[in-house]
Amino acid sequence: MWRVLGDASPYWRLLPPELRDTLPTPSLVVFMDDVRANVSRMISRAGGAARWRPHLKTTKLRPVWAHLLRAGVRSFKCATVREAALFLDVVAEERVHGVDLLCNHQSAPNARRLAEATSAHASRALGTSVSLLVEAPETAAALPAGLGGWLDLNPSAGPDPSSPSGAFDRTGCPAADKATAGATVRQLGERFRGVHWYDGHNPPPSSYDGLLATLDALPFGDSPFGRAEHVPLVTSGTPTFEGALDHAALGARHAAAVRARSTGTHQVSPGTVVFADGRTLEQTCASLGLRPAALVLTSVVSCPAPDVLTCDAGSKSLAAETGDPCADAVGAPGLLALRPFEEHLPIRWLPAGEGARAAARARGGEDDAAAAAASGVKPRRGDLLLLCPRHVCPTVNLAERALLVEEGREATWAVVEGRAH
């Protein structure tokens, strides 16, 4: 992971001391230059914006969503009704045509809320499409007017331990249950929009072969697409999207659809690549060149033991569900985050060798505690650290506002409007 996080100076340069002295901690800081670079790299890796359907639950910020639209991305996923409504506001403000939004499974009341919030929205005049994941005929039958439906398939191999799928068994009609899947497609009728296949965190390559075989066995004759090869596909979050992009059969299917101007395209749907959290850096190839773009600025508030310092970013500002460490200090391999408390994050100091604080400051700047830690000098009370969260989506969700910084422009605060429900 330190292949990316080893140098903190580019971040501190955009947070000069006169700005740092005014900032409350903990604060979510979004580095917009890195956002733009990550988006550009992801589009290039996908072979074009049309093969990427980023998940909006990661970013939750209007300026970031506006940049994705300006970069040419037209297909998106979201998790909540609030995200959907706010995103359509951005689509209308940007005057972007032909946007397609796919929302996660929703309860019946939430599905009605989604339909009410989007059916008469100004973005609909721009050709915006809004759909929900569905997994059963009764769900499809209850789908409110104005919403499309994507068949959600669970690729789990089921009880056979000799054939693991890597999937989570989280949502979706079991792929082996072709009767239910086919009935769902028939129930959706003209509102059927495609097939969603979430392949978990570690699927074998045969998972995608299984997807294509499943499609061939489903009754698409009465659907708007007529044949399996014309059905749109969405797969793969951050841990698996590169494998999906490199899968020969999926690639050939997508390329054929593009050449024929057919609907049978394939998209991947990683969201964390925009902000590039700790897990993203571990799960993607170094050659992709992603950089963390959403960090938590925190202050050292206590030194309770010779080898421990405590900062003020606990589980109220950092997502903790991925286990320990929940974050890494940028540029400080000598700091190891321990179990977080609500308002505190104890960090163990692992000195790499004794060094003078003066030398550390000369390298990193007056307030760069990370530089001190990297040189073997323990950060002191009042020092600042930049933490890269292991899981950025719920970390962003915890923040009420984010500081947006970029080269050549004054830092500004943005409300995290897409947080919560």
Number of C-alpha atoms within 10 A of each C-alpha: 14 15 10 16 19 16 17 19 17 8 20 17 12 18 17 13 14 8 10 15 10 8 13 11 17 23 20 26 23 26 22 20 14 21 24 18 16 22 22 17 18 21 18 12 16 17 12 13 22 17 21 25 26 28 26 27 23 25 27 24 24 19 13 20 19 17 16 21 20 12 14 13 22 22 23 23 24 23 19 21 23 18 23 23 18 18 24 21 17 18 23 17 12 14 13 18 16 15 19 16 22 25 26 18 20 18 10 13 9 13 23 18 17 24 21 15 16 23 18 11 16 16 24 18 12 15 13 22 19 24 25 26 25 31 25 20 19 13 19 25 13 13 22 18 12 15 21 24 27 27 26 26 25 26 28 25 19 15 8 9 8 7 12 16 24 17 20 14 17 9 18 21 21 18 21 16 12 17 11 17 26 18 18 25 29 19 20 25 18 14 20 24 27 25 22 24 24 26 27 21 17 15 21 15 14 12 21 21 14 16 21 17 12 18 20 13 11 17 18 21 12 12 20 16 19 12 16 20 20 19 22 20 24 22 23 23 22 22 20 22 22 19 16 22 21 12 15 14 14 20 15 13 16 24 16 16 19 15 8 10 10 16 17 22 24 25 25 26 23 24 24 25 28 29 30 29 25 24 20 24 25 15 15 19 11 12 8 15 15 25 22 27 23 29 30 27 23 27 22 23 19 16 17 10 10 9 13 19 22 26 26 22 27 21 19 17 25 31 22 22 11 12 13 14 16 25 29 25 27 25 26 26 22 22 26 18 21 17 15 25 14 13 15 20 25 24 23 18 23 18 18 14 11 11 16 12 19 13 14 22 17 13 14 21 19 16 21 23 29 32 31 30 27 26 22 23 24 26 25 18 15 14 17 21 28 27 28 25 28 25 24 31 23 19 24 30 22 18 20 16 18 20 20 20 20 17 11 7 9 9 17 10 13 15 14 18 17 25 23 16 9
